[in-house]
Each structure stands twice: as structure tokens, then as C-alpha cells.
Amino acid sequence: MKVGNYTLYSIETSQFGLDGGAMFGIIPKTLWEKEAPADKYNRIQMVTRSLLLVSEERKIIIDTGNGDKWDDKARSRYNIDFGEINLLLSLEKYGFTPADITDVFCTHLHFDHAGGNTTIEHGKVVPTFPNATYWIHQHNWDLANSPSEKDRGSYLAENWSVLAENGMIEYVKDKEGFIPGIELLLTYGHTTGMMHPLIRDSENTVFYAADIFPMAAHVPLAWVMAYDLNPVQTIKEKRSLLLKMVDENWTIFFEHDPVRQAGKVTIDGKNYRLKESVIISD
């Protein structure tokens, strides 16, 4: 897909699983399991999916997935699998390597979005993208480095400490666009200062959903995660976004849906739902 000056590629980086109840909050299992069947441990199948934006000047990757720094126990807990899809294979598919990336856009620093920021070489944590600038919102950076007991397990300093030490981070302090051709929206329900790139031209608008719509099943207003710091705020933010998505025919990019890269939404009466799936890249 081409939008403005950018060619867009869907970059799958891992398969993994999280507890279905946590992923759907107050929604009963009898409902959410129709959309996302659970395994014997109540985990639903998910992926980590990044968006690669390529122009003449820049190669930008939005979020980096779980990364590969997990020990066997943690991989088993989250059912992390790099066998069929991983960051290197997905980049190679389109002719790129981590060294080609000029910018890493971190929507937020939860481990399943920022784990691929760094990797291990010769027993040492190093930047995965050695030539990139990493963009992180100041509000989320502050929370990640002083998390509450509720979200402490989601923020792992190994995913960003070496970047700060090497001076590779640029801190975003407002919602002004900082990369040409990319607008920026902010939400605060899931976590503080979650950034959403908006890539658009006269024909298309692509909204990178991150964890406000992690899967197509999360399009309905009340379908929000128990992981959210402020679920009521998430619903308010979803309502505002969904109005624009329907009116302006936006495409939502789903970071965790195992089947759909992206989609468009519609409203039936008072209920929002997925209207159609969209393929960003083959």
C-alpha cells in the first residue's frame, strides 16, 4: 500500500498468547471466545505486528514486538514463537535489514511493543537498529521508568536502557508531528502517553491502533482490556476515534490480530463493528 510519500509494509515479528480474560476485560468468555478461541491455559493466539514505512529519505518501523531476549520460562508463559515469523525474516522478505532502519517509533514501552528495540549479541544487550533514532513520548517514558504495581511487569528496562546510554532516544513532548508526513494522536486510557501515528493522503488514512484496538475483536466500545490503566478513558477515546473512522473511512492497523492486518469499521445502529479487512502488504 502506498500512502503519501510512504510505501507501507506489514511486518510480523512473533506469535504469542495472553490470557483471554485480561485481553477482553468485563466481556464474558462465552462472547469473546467466539472471536478469539482460548487454549487450555486460557491464552488466546496473537501476533506482534509492526508497520514499516519506506520513503526516499527514511525507513521507519512502528513498534518492534516482543523481541528475542526471553528465557525459556518466559517464552513458555507467553507462548512466544519465532519459528514461522520473526523480525529478521519479515524485513528480509521486503529486502531490508535492521541496519537500514532510520527511525523506530515506539507507541509505548510495554514489552510486546518495545521488546525488539534491543537484542543480545555476545551475551550483551545492544540496539537492534544501530543506525536509528528511537522516538518515545516523554509521558510514557516517565511512567515506564517509575511504573505502578499494576503495570510493573509490562515495562522492562532492558528494552530501552542501552538506547538512553547511547543517546539514541528522542523524547516527544507534545502531539505535534515530528516525522514528515506522519500526524500524531495521543491516548491515555491504556497507558500514559500512547502515541498513534496517522498516515494519510487525499485517498487513504491509516491509523496505527497499538493497544486501543489491539485486534479487530476490540472494535466494539465496551471490548477493552483489563490491562488498561483507565478503561473508562479508553472507551471515551475509542468513541471519539470511531466517529472519525466511520465518517472519514479510516483504515485501522491491528498490531495483535493473528488474522487481519488492518480493516475498516462501520456502525449498525449504536454498535461499531469491522466492515472489511484490508491487506497492507502481501
N, C-alpha and C positions, 0 to 999 in steps of 0.2 A: 504494500500500500504506500502511495506517495501522498504526503500532506505538506503543503507549502514547500519549503526547501529541503524537507527531510524524507528519506525513504525509511519506512518502519519495518522492523523485523521482530517477530515473536521469538524470544529466547528462553526455552525451558531449561531449568538448571537442576532440578531434582524432583523426585516423587517422595511424598512423606504423608504422615497421618497425624491428626489431632483429634481429641475427644469430641464426638459429635454434639454432646450436650453443651460443652463450652463454646462450640462454634455457633450454636443457634440459641443460646440463652433460654428465654422463657418458652420457646416454641416446643410443644410436646414431641417426643421421639416418634410417635405414631405419624406425625406430619413430616418432620424433617427427614426421616429415614426413607421416605418416598423419593426425595430429591438426592439424598446422599447416603446410600446404604453403609452400615457400620460393620466392622469386623468383630471378632469375639471379645476384643478389648474395648469396644465402643468407639474405635477410631474410624474416621471417615477418610477416604482416599482424596488426596490433594496433590497439587504440584506447586513449585515455586516458578513463576514465570516473569521474566524481565522484558522490558521493551528497549530495543536498540534503535536509536535514531541516527541516521547517517546523512550528512551533508558534505559539501566540498571541503568545509573548514573543520567539522567536528564529527566525532563518533561518540555518542552519548549513550550510556546504559543506565536505565532507571531501575534501581534496586538490584540486588545481587544474590538473593536467595539464602539458603541455609549454609552455604559454604561447606568445606570438606575437613574441618578441624575436629570433628566429633569422634569420641571414643566409642567402642563397641556397645557399651551400656546405653549411652545416649542415642546412638543410631537405632538401637532396638526399641527404646522407649517411644521415639517419634517415627519409627518405621521408615527411616531415611534411606533412600535407594538412589544411587548414582549410576546403576548398571545400564539402563536404557537411555537416560537423558542426563546430561550434566553441562556445566558452563562451557568447558572447552570444546566439547563436541558440537554444541549448538552454535558457538561462534565460528568454528571451523566450517560448519555447513554453509555459511554465507561468506566464507573467505576472510575471516578476521581472527585476530589473536588478542589476548589481554593487553599486549603492548600497544595495540592500535587505539585503544580507548583513550579519549581526551578528557572526558568528564564522567563522573559517577554521581548520579542524582539519587540521594538517599531520602526516600519519602519519610522514613522514620527508622529508628535503630533497633527495632525488635530483631531477634536472632534470625528469623525466617525471611527477613528483608535485607539484612546487612551482613549476614554471616559470610557471604562471598566477597566482602570488602578486602579480606585478608586470607592468606593461606599459609601453609607451613612448608618451608624449604630448609633441608638440612637441620631439622629439629627446631627451627626458629620461625616465629610469626613474621610475615613480610606482607607488604601490599600486593594484592592480586593484580592490580592495574598500575604498574610502576610509573607510567607517564601521565596519569590522570589527576585532575583536581576533583576532590570529593566535596559535594555540596550538601550541607546539613543545616537544618533550621536551628537557630540558637535556642528556641524554647525546648525543642526535643533533645538537643544536646545537654541542656541543663538538667532535664528530667532523667536522661539516660545515666548521667553521672551522679545522680542523687535520687534513685528510684524509691518508690514506696514498697512496703512489704508485698503488696498485691502484684506489682509488676517487676519485682527484682529479678525473677527468673527469666524474664524476657529480654533483659538488657545485659549483654556480655561484653565487657570492656575489651576483650581480645579482638573484637571486630572493628575497633577504631583507635585504640591507644597508640599503635605504631604509626598510624596516619597522622595523629596530632604531633607525635615526636618528630616526624619527618617534614612537618609543615605543609602537608598535602590537603588540609581541610580549609574550605571557605565557609564561613558561618553566615547563613541567611537571616536577616534581622527583621524583615517585613514580608509583604506578599507581592512586592514588585518583581516583575520578570527579570531574571539575571542571566539567562541564556537567550540569544536572539531567536525569535520565532516560537518561544515557549512561554505561555502565560502560567501563572501560579495561583492555585487556590489552596486555602488552609482549612483544616478541620481540627476539632479539639475533643470530639466525643470518644473516639477510640483511644487516642493518646494525645499528649500536648504537642501542638505544632506539627501535625502530619501534613506534608506537602503533596499536592496533587498537580502534576504537570497537565496542561491543557494545550494540545497541539491542534491548530486549526488553519484552514484557508477558506476560500469562498465556497467550497463544496463540502468539506468534511470537518468535523470536530471530534477529536479523540481525547477522552478523559481517562487518565490513569487512576484507577479506583483505589489502589492499595488495599487497606483494610476497612474502608467504609462500605464497599461492595466486594468482599473477597471472592465470592462465587456468584454465579447467576442466581442461585437459590436465595441470595441475600437481597435481591431487588425489593421484595415487599417491605413496607415500612417497619413492621414490628420484628422482622427477622434480623436481629442484631446479636453480636457475640457477648457472651459472659466475660470475655477478656476486656471489653471496653471499660475505660475508667469512668465514663459517664454515658450510659446507654440512652438516657433521655435526650442528651445533647446530640448523640448520634442520630436519633430519629428525626430531630429538628433539622439537622444538616442534610439528611437523606431527603426529607420532604422538599427542601429548597432546591437541591440539586436535581431531583427527579422532575420537578416542574420544568426546569430549563431543558433537561434531556428530552422530554417529550415534545416541548414546543419547538426546539431547535434541532431535533433529530440527531443528538449526540451518539457517538459510539463509546461504550464503556469497555475499557480493557480490564479483564479479570485476572488478578495475579495468582489466585489459588484454585480456580476451577479446573478439574482434571480433563475436561472435555472441550469447553468453549474458551477460545482465546479472547473473544470480545462479543458484544451484542448491542442491540438497540432495544429500547423499552417502550411500552405503551401503557395506557391506563384504561381499565374496564370498570366503569362506574367510579368507585373510590379506591380500587385496587390496582397497584402497579405490578407489571409482570414483564418478563422477557418477550419481546415481539419476534426477534430473529437473531440468529447467531451471525457473527462477522468473522471472517478469516483475515488476519493481519498479514500473514505470510505463510506460504506452504512449507 
